[in-house]
Amino acid sequence: MHRMRWEVVIGRKIRELRKARALSQEGLAHDAGIAMRYLAGIERGEENPSLSVLVKLSTALGIQPGALFED
């Protein structure tokens, strides 16, 4: 069985949570203090975000960082 890269899994989860909160990429990036292009890359699974960036994103989404790893 082929396992998906964690960057793809996390990126999809962030996109799902962002859309569920009716946030644009620009809005979430602003709230998290990161560049919108960087967020877009994270959501596409092309970036390897640091733990500090994941914490910023989870805070902006109103969730615990561990929720990004839940199915």
C-alpha positions in Angstrom: 0.0 0.0 0.0 1.3 3.4 -0.9 1.4 5.9 1.9 0.7 9.6 1.2 3.4 12.1 2.1 2.6 13.9 5.3 2.9 17.3 3.6 0.0 16.4 1.3 -2.1 15.1 4.2 -1.5 18.2 6.3 -2.1 20.5 3.3 -5.4 18.9 2.5 -6.5 19.2 6.2 -5.6 22.9 6.3 -7.5 23.6 3.1 -10.5 21.6 4.5 -10.5 23.5 7.8 -10.0 26.9 6.0 -12.9 26.3 3.7 -15.1 25.1 6.5 -14.5 28.4 8.2 -15.2 30.3 5.0 -11.7 31.8 5.0 -9.8 32.8 1.9 -6.1 31.8 1.6 -5.3 35.5 1.9 -7.4 35.8 5.1 -5.8 32.7 6.8 -2.3 33.7 5.7 -2.8 37.1 7.2 -4.2 35.7 10.4 -1.3 33.3 10.7 1.3 35.9 9.8 2.6 34.0 6.8 2.8 34.7 3.0 -0.3 33.7 1.0 2.0 32.0 -1.6 3.6 30.0 1.2 0.1 28.9 2.4 -0.9 28.0 -1.1 2.2 25.8 -1.4 1.4 24.2 2.0 -2.1 23.4 0.9 -0.8 21.8 -2.3 1.6 19.7 -0.3 4.6 21.4 -2.0 6.0 23.0 1.1 7.4 21.4 4.3 6.1 23.8 7.0 8.0 24.0 10.3 6.3 23.2 13.6 6.1 26.9 14.4 4.2 27.6 11.1 1.8 24.7 11.9 1.2 26.2 15.3 0.5 29.6 13.7 -1.9 28.1 11.3 -3.7 26.0 13.9 -4.1 29.1 16.1 -5.5 31.1 13.3 -7.9 28.2 12.6 -8.9 28.0 16.2 -7.8 24.4 16.7 -5.1 22.5 18.6 -2.0 21.8 16.4 -2.6 18.0 16.9 -5.9 18.3 15.0 -4.0 18.9 11.8 -2.8 15.3 12.1 -6.2 13.7 12.7 -8.1 11.9 10.0 
